[in-house]
Amino acid sequence: MSKVPDFDELIGTDVPAEERGRLRRAHDALLQAGPPPELPPALEHPPDPEPRVSFLPQRRRYTLIGLAAALALVAFGGGWLAGGRGGGFHAAFTKPMHGTALAPGALATIRISDADEAGNWPMRFSVNGLKPLPKGAYYELYLSRHGKPIATCGTFTVHSGTTVVRLNAPYNLRKYDGWLVTRNDVEGHAHTDAVVMTT
């Protein structure tokens, strides 16, 4: 049997009275609680510091790695195809567009590249939410001034989902304050009042 530790021997005499009282209460509580229970046999030996964990059998692990690599390749290929088959198009700036009351759910982005030596501004126009038109009808992208279509940047048709077309603006863009998309009828007469999208 071990000897009961003497409080004064443990603490000494140079401890302030308030701190001494707090330590005395703690000492008495520890003596009253008694020694801890004996160590269970399962804890007599420490656990292995580097346990071996295998989440999946090796065969499945290689299958999953192969599947992940295939998915990454498909995602890369899809991005490459959607980006114009690696055509090297670099947008210097973008302009978002939204539908008017004639096409409330339509959204578009004009990605405009730097002007070439001749003053052409190559564009990639991505649009979603415009209705496909009857045969012979088409949409037209314009540069605008004060909400009026002024200079055409090209015509296009759409399909369901997102349509991406390459267009061009051979103008000084600083002369205009916006962009519009109009709908043209089957006979080819422009409905300049039928503005379906704007910036």
C-alpha positions as CSV (number, residue, x, y, z in Angstrom):
1,M,0.0,0.0,0.0
2,S,1.4,3.4,-1.0
3,K,1.8,6.3,1.5
4,V,-0.8,9.1,1.3
5,P,1.0,12.2,-0.1
6,D,1.3,15.0,2.5
7,F,-0.2,18.3,1.2
8,D,2.3,20.6,2.9
9,E,5.2,18.6,1.5
10,L,3.9,18.7,-2.0
11,I,2.9,22.5,-2.1
12,G,5.4,24.1,0.3
13,T,4.9,27.2,2.3
14,D,5.4,30.0,-0.2
15,V,2.0,29.7,-2.0
16,P,-0.5,32.6,-1.4
17,A,-3.4,31.7,1.0
18,E,-6.2,31.9,-1.7
19,E,-4.2,29.6,-4.1
20,R,-3.3,27.3,-1.3
21,G,-7.0,26.9,-0.4
22,R,-7.9,26.1,-4.0
23,L,-5.1,23.5,-4.2
24,R,-6.1,22.0,-0.8
25,R,-9.6,21.4,-2.1
26,A,-8.3,19.7,-5.2
27,H,-5.9,17.6,-3.2
28,D,-8.7,16.4,-0.8
29,A,-10.9,15.6,-3.8
30,L,-8.2,13.5,-5.4
31,L,-7.6,11.6,-2.1
32,Q,-11.3,11.0,-1.7
33,A,-11.6,9.7,-5.3
34,G,-8.9,7.2,-4.7
35,P,-6.5,5.6,-7.2
36,P,-7.7,4.9,-10.7
37,P,-8.9,1.3,-11.5
38,E,-6.4,-1.2,-12.7
39,L,-5.5,-1.0,-16.4
40,P,-7.5,-3.5,-18.5
41,P,-5.5,-6.2,-20.1
42,A,-6.5,-5.0,-23.6
43,L,-4.6,-1.7,-22.9
44,E,-1.4,-3.3,-21.5
45,H,0.3,-3.2,-24.9
46,P,0.2,-0.1,-27.1
47,P,-1.6,-0.4,-30.5
48,D,0.4,-0.8,-33.7
49,P,1.5,2.8,-34.6
50,E,1.1,2.1,-38.4
51,P,-2.0,0.0,-38.9
52,R,-2.6,-1.4,-42.4
53,V,-5.9,-0.3,-43.8
54,S,-7.1,-1.4,-47.2
55,F,-10.2,0.4,-48.3
56,L,-10.6,-1.5,-51.6
57,P,-9.1,-4.6,-53.0
58,Q,-6.2,-3.8,-55.3
59,R,-8.2,-4.9,-58.4
60,R,-11.0,-2.5,-57.6
61,R,-8.6,0.3,-56.9
62,Y,-7.1,0.1,-60.3
63,T,-10.5,-0.1,-61.9
64,L,-11.6,3.1,-60.1
65,I,-8.3,4.9,-61.1
66,G,-8.9,3.9,-64.7
67,L,-12.5,5.1,-64.6
68,A,-11.5,8.5,-63.1
69,A,-8.9,8.9,-65.8
70,A,-11.5,8.1,-68.5
71,L,-13.9,10.6,-67.0
72,A,-11.2,13.3,-67.0
73,L,-10.4,12.6,-70.6
74,V,-14.1,12.8,-71.6
75,A,-14.4,16.1,-69.7
76,F,-11.3,17.5,-71.4
77,G,-12.5,16.4,-74.8
78,G,-16.0,17.8,-74.3
79,G,-14.5,21.2,-73.3
80,W,-12.2,21.1,-76.3
81,L,-15.1,20.4,-78.6
82,A,-17.3,23.0,-77.0
83,G,-14.5,25.5,-77.2
84,G,-14.4,25.3,-81.0
85,R,-12.1,22.3,-81.4
86,G,-9.1,24.2,-80.1
87,G,-9.4,27.1,-82.5
88,G,-7.4,29.3,-80.3
89,F,-10.2,31.9,-79.7
90,H,-9.2,34.2,-76.9
91,A,-11.8,36.7,-75.6
92,A,-10.4,40.1,-74.8
93,F,-13.7,41.0,-73.2
94,T,-17.3,39.8,-72.9
95,K,-20.8,41.3,-73.1
96,P,-23.8,39.6,-71.5
97,M,-27.2,39.8,-73.1
98,H,-30.7,39.1,-71.9
99,G,-34.0,38.6,-73.6
100,T,-36.7,41.3,-74.0
101,A,-40.4,40.7,-73.5
102,L,-40.4,38.9,-76.8
103,A,-37.9,36.3,-75.5
104,P,-37.9,36.6,-71.7
105,G,-35.9,33.4,-71.0
106,A,-33.1,34.1,-73.5
107,L,-29.6,34.6,-72.3
108,A,-26.4,35.2,-74.4
109,T,-22.7,36.1,-74.1
110,I,-20.7,37.8,-76.7
111,R,-17.0,37.0,-76.4
112,I,-15.0,39.5,-78.4
113,S,-11.4,38.9,-79.4
114,D,-8.8,41.6,-80.0
115,A,-9.2,43.4,-83.3
116,D,-7.0,42.1,-86.2
117,E,-4.8,44.2,-88.3
118,A,-7.7,45.1,-90.7
119,G,-9.9,46.3,-87.8
120,N,-12.2,43.2,-87.6
121,W,-13.3,42.2,-84.1
122,P,-13.9,38.4,-84.2
123,M,-16.7,37.2,-81.9
124,R,-18.0,34.0,-80.5
125,F,-21.7,34.4,-79.7
126,S,-23.3,31.9,-77.3
127,V,-27.1,32.0,-77.0
128,N,-29.7,29.9,-75.1
129,G,-33.4,30.3,-74.9
130,L,-34.3,31.8,-78.3
131,K,-36.9,29.8,-80.2
132,P,-35.9,28.1,-83.4
133,L,-37.5,30.0,-86.3
134,P,-39.3,28.7,-89.4
135,K,-37.3,27.9,-92.5
136,G,-35.9,31.1,-94.1
137,A,-36.2,33.2,-90.9
138,Y,-33.1,34.2,-88.9
139,Y,-31.8,36.3,-86.1
140,E,-29.4,39.2,-86.5
141,L,-26.8,40.6,-84.1
142,Y,-26.4,44.4,-84.2
143,L,-24.3,47.1,-82.6
144,S,-26.7,49.7,-81.3
145,R,-26.9,53.3,-80.4
146,H,-29.6,54.7,-78.1
147,G,-31.5,51.4,-78.3
148,K,-31.6,51.4,-82.1
149,P,-29.9,48.7,-84.3
150,I,-27.2,50.4,-86.4
151,A,-24.4,48.0,-87.6
152,T,-24.9,44.3,-88.3
153,C,-22.4,41.8,-87.0
154,G,-24.0,38.8,-88.7
155,T,-27.0,36.6,-88.9
156,F,-27.6,33.2,-87.3
157,T,-30.2,30.5,-86.6
158,V,-30.6,28.6,-83.4
159,H,-31.5,25.1,-82.2
160,S,-32.7,23.9,-78.9
161,G,-30.1,24.2,-76.1
162,T,-27.1,26.4,-76.5
163,T,-26.1,27.7,-80.0
164,V,-22.6,29.0,-80.5
165,V,-21.7,30.9,-83.7
166,R,-18.7,32.9,-84.8
167,L,-19.6,36.5,-85.9
168,N,-17.6,39.6,-86.7
169,A,-17.7,43.4,-86.1
170,P,-15.6,45.3,-88.7
171,Y,-16.4,48.6,-86.9
172,N,-15.0,51.1,-84.4
173,L,-16.8,49.7,-81.3
174,R,-16.5,53.0,-79.4
175,K,-19.1,54.5,-81.7
176,Y,-21.8,52.3,-80.3
177,D,-23.3,51.9,-76.8
178,G,-24.9,48.5,-76.9
179,W,-25.8,45.3,-78.7
180,L,-29.2,44.0,-80.0
181,V,-30.6,40.9,-81.5
182,T,-33.5,41.2,-83.9
183,R,-35.8,38.5,-85.4
184,N,-36.2,38.5,-89.2
185,D,-39.3,37.0,-90.9
186,V,-39.5,34.3,-93.5
187,E,-39.5,36.8,-96.4
188,G,-36.2,38.2,-95.2
189,H,-37.5,41.7,-94.2
190,A,-35.9,42.8,-91.0
191,H,-38.2,43.4,-88.1
192,T,-36.2,46.2,-86.6
193,D,-38.9,46.7,-84.0
194,A,-38.8,42.9,-83.1
195,V,-35.8,43.2,-80.7
196,V,-35.6,39.9,-78.9
197,M,-32.3,40.5,-76.9
198,T,-30.3,43.5,-75.7
199,T,-27.3,44.2,-73.5
